């Protein structure tokens, strides 16, 4: 053979690199999301228009879960796996029918499921009923109409056989073809009267046969399981292969693939041809399998060919070259031994050089892919729009590189985490110029890119002593990262709720903090170019510096609104205990919604209690509700923090309590504006400074105090 061994080796290495690159390619359409958390999303499925073959293959990725969850569109059916060969795995609820010890009806849940395009796999699923003296029925109501069921009997748990569903404690039956929707019922012949102590309920479900193994423990409560996996079949189109080929524009099977008629309903499936693997629904999606690198069928030289391979022997050998054939046998050499030695040395050097070249090519390709990835994220996250906004902005906001923030956080070391929340994780970092910053690694952007960029530009221009400064952002990552100034003394929540906190916030300090937060919110509402609503005011989002000056932080849910807007409609977001009750009912957020949340913070400062109590024995766990009732029942001083009652000015506390009561009014129109709140708090502080006489508060009635200090709240 004329081809030298080094040249053959170079071809093998390059073929392996190209094959690896092809396998790493996405199985989704270009520019489309190919993963949701740990779940692959291969075409013909997709998460947005232009990424799926038709509406039935639209899926939704809910990134608010951790990890993100995938759902069939317009349903609550969770998808856990999608297989390109024509199947997907979902989670299906378990039905139950329970009774009490006297045989009376208890809890029950009768599930039904509508799957539209995707029939239940009749080969991989079973309808199962669990229980003693139980009968269960499943009805097909879409696709193929059918009714089937099974019976299960037992009068003692000792009769039950683990792993067996033959009718003693558990029974099973098959599901026919073309079932796309079903409901089920389950009942007991004697309401479990004789077996209630170990089997109070009947259970029924459709589930993947391999996913459920019956156990006697299931008779009690099905071991607290609520859902089980179900395998669905899927196919494209509504015609056969022969009919689909007549229209090549809509024909779904691409190069190097075969078409198979669907045997569980209308349509057809595509599979990569023998010797190929990948996604047959994508152009060039079926890539050649490199048998030479995977199965290594040849004893010496293997040449990979499209869909197949060829074995041969090098010069000086004979045979078919196959490991399971005659292999390669050396032909007796007539050359001088030194020639063979020279050839071997040269071949070894050549092979080493080829490995070095291949390694260098791999590094170059990897670096190029990394640059393209950063450029893609930069454009997708609105980088071009952000640069345009910056060019017209007086206040410059820095665009950080991904490498800068990676170095600043020591590769996002767990030890650098300052806190975790619903919007993301915050890390402490040190920039190259020595500045200490807080870097927020968000989970997901809810609003559109243009809206997000506008918000970042607006927030970066806020310059108020009581608002955490936004220094810049990084748009080179999957989700943009925000960089804020670092505030070192923790949160207000830590200082008033942590029982281990050594430093006690006095009443005077608490009043100052309330004034500073009110001034910050008033500035956001009234003094910026466009009003900004924070939407998540709470004690954990109020930071304290070394001098215990307050700074409002965490604008992850903030929104700006046009100056002529009074509200905007949005999904319910925020923190339980701080959310405006009016917002719950209308989903319309106004500046008065921030006022309500601030009222809860005022109550926290007054009482030292958390907004939601997990251990409270009161009729309500809501601090706001308990506070309002204490005022209405003339029991204000019973709920105030004992630490501040002893040394604080009680008339100021009453005045602040009255202001908090106004802020917590259930009707937003009756709440004050934030500028009014700030003015009232400032007047309360001024009244202390202007006071010249010391009053005696040792014996005082709450009603008298509230009447005496009502003048503080009048504008």
N, C-alpha and C positions, 0 to 999 in steps of 0.2 A: 504494500500500500504506500502511495507516494506521500500521503499526509503525515507530517512528523507528530510525535506525541505531544510536545508543548503546544502546537497550534490546536490540536484536538482538545487539549485541556482548557485553552483560552475560550474556545467555543462553548464548552460545557459550563464554565464559570459565568460567561456573559448570558447564556441561556437561563441559568439559575437566577441571576439578578433580574432579568426581564420577567421571568415567571413570578418571582417574589413581588415585583412591583404590580403585576397584573392582579395577583391574589389580594394585595392590599387595597386595590381599588374599591370604591364604594359599590354596593349592590343597589343603591338608589340612583335616581336620575341626577345628572350633574347639577350642583347647587341646591339639592334637596337634603333634608335631614335624614341620615341613615341610622340613627340610634335614638332611643328614648331611655335614658338610664342604661340598664344592662340589656335592653331588648333591641335586636336588629330590626330595621324596617326596610325590607327589600321591595323594590318595584315589582308588581304593580300597585303596592300599597304606598301611601304617602300621607303627610300631615297637612298639606295645603294645596291649593289649586295649582295645577301644572305638574304636580309630583305624583299623581295617582292616575290609573288608567280610566276609571269612572267613579262616580260618587259612592258606589258600594264599597270601594276600597279605601275610602277616607278614614283615617284614624286620628285620634287626638292625644297629644302628649301633655300630661298634667305635671309640670315641673315643680309645683308647690309641694309635692310629696318628696320624701327623701328615702330611697332614690325615686326619681320620677316614675310615674305610672302611665301605661298606654291603654286607651279605651277605644272601642268601636265608636265611630262618630254618632253623635246624637243619642247616646245611650250611656248607662253606667256599667256596661259589661267590660270588665278588665281583661286585657290581652297580655299573656305572659310569654308567648313565643309565636313567631311567624316563620313557617318553613316554606322555602321557595319551591319545593316539590309539590305543594298544593295542600297544605294543612296549616291551621293555627290553633293554639291552645288558649282557652279562656278560663275564667273562674265562674262557677255556677253556684248559686245559693242552695242550701240544704233546707228542705221543708220539714216541719215538725208539727205534731198534734199532741198536746200534753193534758194530763188530768191530775186532780188532787187525790189525796189518800182516800176520800170518800167516793171517788168515781165521778166527781163533778168536773166540768170542763175547765181547763187552765189555759196557758199560753198556746198559740198556734200560729203558724206561718205557712201559707200555701203559695209557693213560688210559681211563676210562669216566665217564659222567655221567648222573645221574638228575634230571630236571627237574620231575617230578610234574605240576603243572597246566599248565605253560607249554611249548607245542610250539616246536621250532626253526622259524624262518622259512624256508620253502622257496624264497622269492623273493630273499632277501638274503644267504644263506650258501652256501658250497660246501665239499665234502669235498676236501681237497688232499693230495697226496703229493709229497715232494721227495726226490730221490736218483737215482743211476744204477743200472740193473738192479734196480729196486725195484718191488714190487707191494704195494698196501695195500688193506685191506677194512674197511668200516664196517658194523656190524649195528645195526638198530633193535630194541630189546628191550622197549619199553613204548610204548603207543599203536599206531602202525602197525609191524608186523614187516616188515623188509626186509633185504636184503644187497646191497651194491653196492661198487664199488671201481674202481681204475684202475692202469695200468702205466706205468712211466717207464724209458726206456733212454738210455744215452749211454756212450761209451767215451773221450771226451776233453772237457775243459772248453771247448775251442774250438768244439764243436758246440752249446753251450748258447746259447739266445737269451733275453736279459733281457726280462722282461715277458710272456713266453709260457709258458703251462702246457698245451701241446698234446701232451706225451708225451716231450719231450727234456729230461731233468733235472727235469721238473715235470709233474704231471697233475692234472686236476680232474674232478669229477662232481657232479651235483646231488643235493640231499637231498629226498625226497618229503614230502608233507604229513603232518601229525599225528604227527610223531616227537617223543617226549618223553623218551626215554632211549636211549643208544647206547654201544657200545664199538667199539674198532678194533684191528686188527693190522697190522703192516708187517714185511716181510722182504726179503732180497736173494737173487737167484738164485745168485750166486757169492760171497756174503759180502763183497762189495766188494773182492775180491782184486785186480782189475785197475785199480780206480779209487781205491784207499785213500788215495793221497797227496793227493787233493783232495776225496774224498767217502767218509769212513769210516763214515757213518751213513745210515739211512733215517729220514725224518720223515713224520708224518701228523697232520692236525688238521682239525677243523671250524671255520671262521672266516667272519666277514663278508667278502663278496667284495671290497668296496671297501677293506678294511683290509689286504689282503695283495697285494703286487706282487713277483713272483718276480725274484730276481737270482742270478747265478752265484755270488756270495759266499755265498749260503744253503747251497750244497752242503757247505761246510766245517763249519759249526756253527750254521747258521740265524741267524748274526749274534748269537748268545747270547740270542735271545729264548726265553722260557719259556712265555708265554701270549699269546693273540690274542683280540680281541673277537668275540663271537657275538651275533647278534640273535635274540631270542625274541619270539613273539607271545603276547598274553594277551587274554582275554575274561572276562566275568562270567557266572555262572549256568551251567546245563546245558541250557537250553531255547532255543527260537527266540524272535524278537521277539514274534510273535503269541501264543505261549504265555505269555511273561513278562508281557505287558500285562494278562492276566486277573487277576493278583494285584498290585494297585497298591502294596501294602505292601512287597513285596520287589522290585518293578520298579526297576531301578537308574538308568534314564535320567530326569533331572530336567527342569525347565522349559527351554524354548527349545532342546531337543536332539532328535536323531533316532536311531532304533535301526537297527542293521545286523546281519544274521545273520553269525556268525563262519564264515569259509571254511577254517579250519585246525583244526577240531575242534568239539566242542559249545560252546554258549554264544552270547552276542551282545555287540556293542560299542555304545557311545554316542558320538555326535559332536555338537558344538554346531551348531545350525541356521545356515543362511546368514545372514550379517550379525551373527553372535555369535561370541565366542571365550571360552575359559576351560576349566573342568573340568565336563563334563556329568554327572558322578556326584555333584556336590554341589548342594544346594538353592541356587538363585540363583548357581550356579557359572558358567553361561554368561552373560556380560555383553555388552551391545550394543557392537558395534564403531562407534566414532565416525568414520565415513568423512569427515566434514567436517574433522577434525583430522589424519587419517592420509593419505588419498589426495587430499584437496582437489579434488573433482570439479567444483565449481561455480566460476563465474567471479566471482561477487559475493556472493550470500547463499546459505548452506547451512544447512538445518535438519535436524539429525539426528533420526531416528525409530526406534522399536524395530525392529531388523532391516533398516533401510533408511535413506534420506535423501531430502531434497527440495531442489531448486535453484529459486531464484526471483530476480527482479530488483527492486531498490528503486524507489520512486516516481521517475518521470522516465525510466525505462528500460523496454525491452520485449525479449522473447525467452524461450527456455526456461531460460536461466541456466547451462547446462552448458558446460564448457570444450570438449568434443568435439561440441557441438551448435551452435545458433545464437548462444549466449552472450547477453549483454545489450547492446542498442544504445540510445544516448541518444535520447530523444524530444526534438525541437527545443523549447527552452524559450521561453515567452512572458513569463517573469518578468523583472524588472529585475535586472541583474547583482549589485547590492548585496545583494539577498535571498539569492542563492546563496552569496555570501561570508559572510553572517551565519550561514547554515545550516552551512556548512563549519567556521567557528570554533567554534560551539556543539557540533557533533559531535566536534571534536577535544578540546575541554575535557571533554565527557562521557566520551569514550573514556579519557582520562587518569585521571579519577576512578574509573572502573570498574577499571582496571588496579591502582590503589592499593588499592581495596577487595578485589580478588581476592588481591593479595599479602598483605594483612593477614589475610584468612581462611586463607590457606595457612599463615602463621606460627602462628595460633591452633590450627589443626588439628594441626600438627606438634608443638607444645608439649603438647597434650592427649594425643597418641599416646605421647610420651616419658614422661609421667607414668603412663599406663596400663601401659607397658612396665616401668617401675621397680616399680610396685605388683604386677604379675604376678610378676616375679622374686622380690620380697620375700616374697610368700606362698608361692611354689613352693619357695624355699630355706629355709622354716621360720621366717620372721621373726616370725610370731605366737607360735609355740612358744618362740622365743628370748626374746622380751619377757617371756613368762610365766615362763621359767626365771630371767631376770634379776631379776624382781620378788621371787623367793624366795631370791636369792643375796646373801650379805653382800658378797662381792667383786664390784664392778661392772665389767662389761666394756663398752667403748664400741661402739655401733653407728655406724660411719662412713657418711657419704653418698658416693655415687659421685663427685660433683663434688669432694669433699675429696681423695680419693685421686688423681683425675685431675690436680688442681692440684699435689698433693704430688710427683707423678712427672713433672711437665712433660709431661702427656698421654702417659705411658708411653714416654718418650724412650729410644731404644736406648742412649744414653750412660749411662742410669741403671741398666742391668742389672747385677746383682751375680753372677748365675749362672742357669743353666738346668738342669733335671733332669727325671726321669720324671714328677714330680708337678706341675711347672709352672715358671714363671719368677719370679725374685725381683728386685725393683726397690728401689733406694735412694730414699727420699723424705723431704721435710721438711714437717711438719705446720704449721698456721697458728700454733701456739704456739712454734715453733722447734725442736721435738723432731725428731731424726733417727731414722727408723724404717726397717725392712725390710718391704716389702709383697709378699706372695706371691700371684701371680695363677695360681690352679690351673687345670689342664686339664679335670678332670672329678671329680665326687664318686662314688666307687664304692659307698659304703654308702647306706642310705636317709636321708631328710631328718632324721627323728627321731634316728637314731643319730649323724648328723653334728652336730646341735645339741647333743646330750648331750656329745659329745667336746669341742666348743669350750668349753662351760661348764666342764667338768672341767679342761681344760688351762689355762683362764684363771685357775683358782683355785690352780694350782701356784705356790708361792712358795719357790723354792730358789735359793741363790746360784749354783748351777752348771747351771741350766736357763734357757734363753732365755725371757723373759716374753712371753706372748701378751697384747697390749694391747686387741685388739678385732677386728671383722670388718665387712665390707660385704656386704649381702645383696641389693642393688639391681641386681646384674649377673647375666649368664647363669649364671656359676659363681661362688660366693662367694669373696671375697678376704680373706686374713688379714693382720693387722698385728702385727708383732713389734718388740721393742726391737732397735736396731741394734748389732751387735758389730763393732768396727772393724779388728781385727788379722788377719782372714782365718781360714782353716781350719787344723786340725792337719795335714792332708794336705799343704798348701802348705809348711809349715815343715819337715816331715821328708822330703818327696819332691822338692821343687823344687831342682834343682841350682844355680839362680841366687839362691837365698835367702841373703842375707848373714848374718843372725843365726842362729847354731847353737844348737839346743836342747840344753842340757847334760843329763847323766844325772839330776841332781837335779831339773831342771825337768820332764823326762819322767815321773819318778816322781810328782811333784806332780800333773801332769795326769792320770795314771792314777788316782790317789786321788780327785781331784775328779769325774771321770767315773763312777767306781764308786759314790761317795756319791750322785750324782744318780740313777743307775739304781736303787740301793737304795731311795732315797726314793720313786721312781715305783712300784716293786714293792710296798713295804711301808708307807709313811707317808701315802699319800693315802687319801681316803675310799673309793675303789675302786681296786684295783690297775690300773696302766697299763703295758702292754707297748709298747716303742718300735717294734720290728719292723724298724728300718733303721739300727742302730748301725754307723757306719763313720767313718773319720778325716775325711771331707769333711763330716760332720754334727756335728763337734765344732769349735766356734768358740773363738777366743782373744781376750781383750780386751787393752787396752794393757799390762796387767801380766802377761800370759800366763796368766791364770786361765781355766780351761776352762768352756765352757757348752754343754750338749747342745741341739741344735736339730733342726728338720725333723721334725715329728710328723705328716707327711702320711699315713703308713700306720699310725699308732698306734691301739691299741684298748684300751678299758677292759673289764674283765671283772668279773662278780660275785665277791664275796669267797669264795664256796664253790666257784668254778670253778677247775680246775687247768689248763685249756687251752681253746682254741676252734679250730674248723675253718674254714679260709679258703683262698682261692686263693693260690698261691705268689707272694709278693711280697718284695722286698728287692733286695740287690745281690750279684752273683756274687762269690764269694770270701769273703763274710761270712755267707752263708746257712747255717743249721743243717742238716747232712746228714739228720738225723732228720726235720726238717720236710719235706724233699723227698719222703721215702717216705710219710709219713702225712698231710701237709697239716694237721697239728695243731700250733698254735703255743703254746708254754709260756714261762714266764719263763726257763727254762733255754736257750731259743733266743736270748734277748738275751745270756745269759752267753756262749754260743759266739761271737757277734759281737764282744763285748767282748774275748774271748780273742784274736781276730784283731788287734784294735787294740793289745793289749799286745805282740803279736809285731811289729807295725809299729814301735812305740816301741823295742823291743829291737834290731831289725835295720835299720831305716831303709828297708826294702823295701816295695813295693806288694803289696796282697793278691793280685792277679793280675798276673803278669808277662807282657808281650807279647813280650819278647825273651829270656826265660830259655832256656838250653840244657839245663836239667835235665829229668829224665823227667816232672816235674809242674810245671805253671805255677802251682799253688796254693801260696801262701806258707805256709799252715797245714800242708799235707802235708810240704813241705820242712823246716819247723821241727821237726815231730814226729820225722821221720827223723833229723835232725841230733842230737837228744837221744838217740834210741835207739842211734845209731852212735857216741855219745860224741864228737860234733863240734860241740858247742854254740858254742864261741868262733869257729868258722869262719864261722858265719852271723850273729853279732852285728855291729852297726854299728861299724866301726873307729874312728869319731869319738868314741864313748863308752867304748870298752874302754881307751883310753889314760889317761883321767882319771877314770872312774867306779869305784865300789866293786864289784868283781867278785862278792863274795858276795851283794850285793843283786840284781845281774843274774841270778845263778843262781836265787835265791829267786823272783824275778818270773817267770823262765822256767818253773820248776816249777809256779807258779800258772797260767800260761798253758796249760801242758800239761794241767792238770786241767780248765780251762775248755773246751779243745778236744776233750775226750773224745767219741767218736762216740756214746756212750750218754748221753742227757740226765740220767738218774737219777744217774749217777756224777759229774756236774758240781756244783760248789758253788753255793749261792744267792748272789745279788748282795750281800746283807748280810755273808755270810762273806768274799766277795772283798774288800769294802771294809775289813773288820777286818784281814785278812791284810796288805793293802797298808799300812795304817796302822802295823801292828806292824813291818813292814820299815823304815819311816821312823823309828819310835821306837828301833829297835835301833841305827840310826846315831847318833842323838842321845845314847843311853846308852853308846855305845862309848867306852872310855877308852884303848885301846891301838891302835896302828897296825900292821896286819899287812902282810907282804911278799907281793905277788901276782905278782912278776915270773916265777917258775917255778911253775906250778900245774897240776894235772890236773883236767879238768872233773868227773870222777866224784867226786874227793875234795871239791871245792867243793860239789857237790850233796848229798853225804852230810853235810858239815859244817854246811850251812845248812838242812837239812831241818826243823830245829826251828822255823824261822821260820814254816812253813806249818801247824803244829799248832795247833788251837783248844783 
